[in-house]
Amino acid sequence: MKYIYQSLLFFFLGGMLFTSCKNRETGKSPSENDTVVQADEDFRPDFHFTPKSGWMNDPNGMFYLDGTYHLFFQHNPDDNVWGPMHWGHATSTDMINWEEQPIALEPDENGTIFSGSAVVDHDNTSGLGDGETPPVIAIFTYHNAEREQEGEDDFQTQGIGYSLDAGETWTKYEDNPVLGNPGIRDFRDPKVIWYEEENKWIMSLAVQDRISFFSSPNLLDWEHESDFGQDLGGHGGVWECPDLFKMEVDNTDEEKWVLLVSINPGGPNGGSATQYFVGDFDGSTFTPDESIANMGEEHNYWLDFGKDNYAGVTWSNIPEEDGRHLFIGWMSNWQYANEVPTETWRSAMTLPRDLKLTQQENTYRIVSTPVRELEKYSTEGISESSVEIKDSTSLATSADLDLSQAEILFEIPELQEKKYTFSLSNEKGDVLKFGYDHGKEEFFIDRSNSGLVDFNENFANKISTAPRFSDAENLEVRAIIDNMSIELFFDGGHTVMTEIFFPQQAFNNFSAEGDNKFTLENLQINQIN
C-alpha cells in the first residue's frame, strides 16, 4: 500500500544524501545527477501491509469475522524504532488490500502491550459478551518496563481485552492480568485456540527456551498443563511467538498437530527465523513426531529460510468451509530492523500464505504458497513456452513491465549439475541474485550488491542458502517482487526464502545465466497492480 505525503523526506545514510525527487542543491533530475537514489516512500511496498508511519514488528491477534480479516501488529506510533508497544490495527476483505484503523490497544498502568492473539468466543465462555454478540477476546502480554528496570523477573504477565463490535473498539478486562508471572524473565506471546475435544481453551506461551501450555474453561482462569522443547529444535536464542494448530496431511485422512516457534537469534541464515514441529497434542502435552525429535543439531524445519520472515502466526476463526491455514509474518530481522533505510515508516508484513502439511518419506513438512486472493491483482505481461539461456540472457526489462511489482514464474526441466542464477539489476549497477546450485542441492539469495547495504554489518555479509526437499527432475520457481522485497517459492512452496533489499534505483532488468546453456519452460512474468 502506498501513502502519499505532501512533503519529501530527506535523510543521511553513510554520509550520502538520499532523495526520491530532485536534488535540492543542484536542482537536477535523477538522470542528470547520479548521486540521487531511492529513499523512504520509494521503498514502500504496494501490496504488502506497512503502517502509514512509525515502527511495526510482530503480527498479533489476527482473526476473521463477517467477511473481514483483522490484522493487529506491534506498533510504536511515535517513532521509527522499537519502543513502547501498542497494538496497531488494519482490516482487509482479501488480505492484499489493507486499510489501517485506529490503534486498538494502548499501554496502561500494567505495562505496554506485547504480542498475543485474538479469538471469537462464540459460546461466551468468558461471560464478557452482551448476550447477543459473541465477544472477540484479545489475549496479550503486558510488559512492565519499570519492574524490569528495578531488576525484577516478573515484569511480563498476560492480560485480556474484549470487543463487542467485531474488533473496532476494545475494553480491557478490569481484573487484569489473568495470568501472573512466577518469576521468569521471558514469559510472553500467548496464542490461544479452542480445543474442541475437551471443550477448553489452550494457550501456548513462550517461556525462555520452551513453550508452556495452559488450559482454561473461560479465558479468565488458567492452569498449567505441560512444557515442550527445552532440548529440541533450534536453541540459538529466546523462543517467541508460538502457534499450535491441527492440520490434515495433504491428500490423506491423517491429522497432525503443528507448533510454530520463532527464535531470535538462531535462524538458519543468521538472526531471527521461525521453526516448526509436527506431532500430536492430547489437550495437555505436545509430542513431536519421532523423525523431528531425532534431528538434533541438524534440525532444518524452518517455515522460511530467508532472513526476513519472523514472528508469523495464523488467523483464527477461519470458516470451516474455507479450510485454509492462513499465515502472515513480519518481513524483517532483528539484526538490522531498527536501521533499515526508511524513515517515515519501518517494516512490512510478508504476503499472507496458505500453509499445507505434506508427508515426505519418513517425515512431515509444511508447504507454503501465497494466498489465492493475490491472483486477482495479477495482469499477464510476458509469456514464453520455452527460452534458451546462453551466457547472460535478458528476460524482461522495464520497457515490458514494471519489475518493481511483479510475479515471475518458470520451470527448469531436467536439472543438471550446475548453478542456475537469476538477477534483478539496474543502471546503477545494483544486482539482486537468486537461484539454485544443483551440485550442492542448495538454493541461494545474494543481496551483497543489491543497493543500500552498509547500514548494518549483518544485512549483506553472507549469501543466504536453503536446502532442497524435493527430488523432482524439474524445478519450479515462483518469485514475487514488491519494491523492496522478494518472496521465493521453490518446488511449489516446499522451500521458501524471503528477503528485503533497498536498490538505489528501481530494478529494470531481469536476466538468467548458467555455467552453460539451459532452457526455461513456461516463463510467465505478470504485473501485480
Rosetta blueprint (number, residue, H / E / L):
1 M L
2 K L
3 Y L
4 I L
5 Y L
6 Q L
7 S L
8 L L
9 L L
10 F L
11 F E
12 F E
13 L E
14 G L
15 G L
16 M E
17 L E
18 F E
19 T L
20 S L
21 C L
22 K L
23 N L
24 R L
25 E L
26 T L
27 G L
28 K L
29 S L
30 P L
31 S L
32 E L
33 N L
34 D L
35 T L
36 V L
37 V L
38 Q L
39 A L
40 D H
41 E H
42 D H
43 F H
44 R L
45 P L
46 D L
47 F L
48 H L
49 F L
50 T L
51 P L
52 K L
53 S L
54 G E
55 W E
56 M E
57 N E
58 D E
59 P E
60 N E
61 G E
62 M E
63 F E
64 Y E
65 L E
66 D L
67 G L
68 T E
69 Y E
70 H E
71 L E
72 F E
73 F E
74 Q E
75 H E
76 N E
77 P L
78 D L
79 D L
80 N L
81 V L
82 W L
83 G L
84 P L
85 M L
86 H E
87 W E
88 G E
89 H E
90 A E
91 T E
92 S E
93 T L
94 D L
95 M L
96 I L
97 N L
98 W L
99 E E
100 E E
101 Q E
102 P E
103 I E
104 A E
105 L E
106 E L
107 P L
108 D E
109 E L
110 N L
111 G E
112 T E
113 I E
114 F E
115 S E
116 G E
117 S E
118 A E
119 V E
120 V E
121 D L
122 H L
123 D L
124 N L
125 T L
126 S L
127 G L
128 L L
129 G L
130 D L
131 G L
132 E L
133 T L
134 P L
135 P L
136 V E
137 I E
138 A E
139 I E
140 F E
141 T E
142 Y E
143 H E
144 N L
145 A H
146 E H
147 R H
148 E H
149 Q H
150 E L
151 G L
152 E L
153 D L
154 D L
155 F L
156 Q E
157 T E
158 Q E
159 G E
160 I E
161 G E
162 Y E
163 S E
164 L L
165 D L
166 A L
167 G L
168 E L
169 T L
170 W L
171 T E
172 K E
173 Y L
174 E L
175 D L
176 N L
177 P L
178 V L
179 L E
180 G L
181 N L
182 P L
183 G L
184 I L
185 R L
186 D L
187 F E
188 R E
189 D E
190 P E
191 K E
192 V E
193 I E
194 W E
195 Y E
196 E H
197 E H
198 E H
199 N L
200 K E
201 W E
202 I E
203 M E
204 S E
205 L E
206 A E
207 V E
208 Q L
209 D L
210 R E
211 I E
212 S E
213 F E
214 F E
215 S E
216 S E
217 P L
218 N L
219 L L
220 L L
221 D L
222 W L
223 E E
224 H E
225 E E
226 S E
227 D E
228 F E
229 G L
230 Q L
231 D L
232 L L
233 G L
234 G L
235 H L
236 G L
237 G L
238 V E
239 W E
240 E E
241 C E
242 P E
243 D E
244 L E
245 F E
246 K E
247 M E
248 E E
249 V E
250 D L
251 N L
252 T L
253 D L
254 E L
255 E E
256 K E
257 W E
258 V E
259 L E
260 L E
261 V E
262 S E
263 I E
264 N E
265 P L
266 G L
267 G L
268 P L
269 N L
270 G L
271 G L
272 S L
273 A E
274 T E
275 Q E
276 Y E
277 F E
278 V E
279 G E
280 D E
281 F E
282 D L
283 G L
284 S L
285 T L
286 F E
287 T E
288 P E
289 D L
290 E H
291 S H
292 I H
293 A H
294 N L
295 M L
296 G H
297 E H
298 E H
299 H L
300 N L
301 Y L
302 W E
303 L L
304 D L
305 F L
306 G L
307 K L
308 D L
309 N L
310 Y E
311 A E
312 G E
313 V E
314 T E
315 W L
316 S E
317 N L
318 I L
319 P L
320 E L
321 E L
322 D L
323 G L
324 R L
325 H E
326 L E
327 F E
328 I E
329 G E
330 W E
331 M L
332 S L
333 N L
334 W L
335 Q L
336 Y L
337 A H
338 N H
339 E H
340 V L
341 P L
342 T L
343 E L
344 T L
345 W E
346 R E
347 S L
348 A L
349 M E
350 T L
351 L L
352 P L
353 R E
354 D E
355 L E
356 K E
357 L E
358 T E
359 Q E
360 Q E
361 E L
362 N L
363 T E
364 Y E
365 R E
366 I E
367 V E
368 S E
369 T E
370 P E
371 V L
372 R H
373 E H
374 L H
375 E H
376 K H
377 Y H
378 S E
379 T E
380 E E
381 G E
382 I E
383 S E
384 E E
385 S E
386 S E
387 V E
388 E E
389 I E
390 K L
391 D L
392 S E
393 T E
394 S E
395 L E
396 A E
397 T E
398 S L
399 A L
400 D L
401 L L
402 D L
403 L L
404 S L
405 Q E
406 A E
407 E E
408 I E
409 L E
410 F E
411 E E
412 I E
413 P L
414 E L
415 L L
416 Q L
417 E L
418 K L
419 K E
420 Y E
421 T E
422 F E
423 S E
424 L E
425 S E
426 N L
427 E L
428 K L
429 G L
430 D L
431 V E
432 L E
433 K E
434 F E
435 G E
436 Y E
437 D E
438 H L
439 G L
440 K L
441 E L
442 E E
443 F E
444 F E
445 I E
446 D E
447 R E
448 S E
449 N E
450 S L
451 G L
452 L L
453 V L
454 D L
455 F L
456 N L
457 E L
458 N L
459 F L
460 A L
461 N L
462 K L
463 I L
464 S E
465 T E
466 A E
467 P E
468 R L
469 F L
470 S L
471 D L
472 A L
473 E L
474 N L
475 L E
476 E E
477 V E
478 R E
479 A E
480 I E
481 I E
482 D E
483 N L
484 M L
485 S E
486 I E
487 E E
488 L E
489 F E
490 F E
491 D H
492 G H
493 G H
494 H L
495 T E
496 V E
497 M E
498 T E
499 E E
500 I E
501 F L
502 F L
503 P L
504 Q L
505 Q L
506 A L
507 F L
508 N L
509 N E
510 F E
511 S E
512 A E
513 E E
514 G E
515 D L
516 N L
517 K L
518 F E
519 T E
520 L E
521 E E
522 N E
523 L E
524 Q E
525 I E
526 N E
527 Q E
528 I E
529 N L
